Amino acid sequence: MRRRTFITLVAAAASLPVATNAQQTRKVPRVGVLWHAGSAEEEAVYLTVLQKSFNDLGYIEGKTITLEHRFPAEQPERFRLFARELVDSKVDVIIAVTSVGVKVTKELTQTIPIVGVLQPNPVGDGLIESLAHPGGNVTGLSLMGPDLSGKRLALLKEMVPTLSRFALLVDPSNPASLQVIAPYSAAAEKLGLQLEVLNLSDPSLIDQVFASIADRGFDGVVLGPAPMIFNERARIVAAALAHKLPTEVFTAEMMPFGGLLSYAPDIKDYFRRAAEFTDKILKGAKPADLPVEQPAQFKMVISAKVAKTLGLTIPPSLLSTADEVIE
């Protein structure tokens, strides 16, 4: 009995280093994140959401997952450079925040799964076959959903009863920004409003553009979606407020800088869902089998503080339906 016990103990002990070694060499998944701005500080509002979302899913950064962030500063050549870095380093999944990032990454790899986050029209852009059946190696989320231009203009008109002529500010270098011109024009016509499209692609011209808008007597401003406009949100919205221009913005995260109103998908939720998509892929799901999701939550935010500065009274109907009121 003693000899048998000794043999059993030796056998058990011999197996321990193997198990320990297997634990030590277990692969930690690496996820590349291709942003659009130039630094973690500029992306902090969403980067922190993404990190927390992985933590909430049970991942510990640096131990059970590695997030490799790249910040292209909206420069096309840097998008491609960083996408190439991530592909060549053979990360397990790439989260591409913008459709530009998805496009350049897809051109470089057809095998590494890509989770797109803020994709205005992934089907129309040729990134996936369909929302229900993406095919290939791209899945994620789409901004494509109900056209919100009519709703947004109606809300702005309700907030600013004297609104008759407004400026739609777009970045002509960004396709997503240009795509909103036609629906806003149609919505303005239905509401009897005059619209003029103004271009802003150079941040150094922000003050000049808003001074011109004020001098020309516009009643309000609507900001068209574009990465540059979002990155420069503090300066842009502050300039609008300085010139007493009621401004409707395209994400709630722009509101604290002086926006009057926003009605938009919950963009923070997009990053939570991107982490969930990535988690499914790391656990074996194939991108081709994961339907691309459209906006599920819309959020209206009103700034009572800005309304007071502009001498506006918020209608009770809007106060009762707003998801958030900034005092």
Beta strands, then each sheet from edge to edge (+ up, - down):
strand 1: 30-34
strand 2: 66-70
strand 3: 93-98
strand 4: 114-119
strand 5: 138-142
strand 6: 165-170
strand 7: 194-199
strand 8: 220-223
strand 9: 247-249
strand 10: 261-265
strand 11: 298-303
strand 12: 324-326
sheet 1: 2+ 1+ 3+ 4+ 5+
sheet 2: 7+ 6+ 8+ 9+ 10+ 11- 12-
end
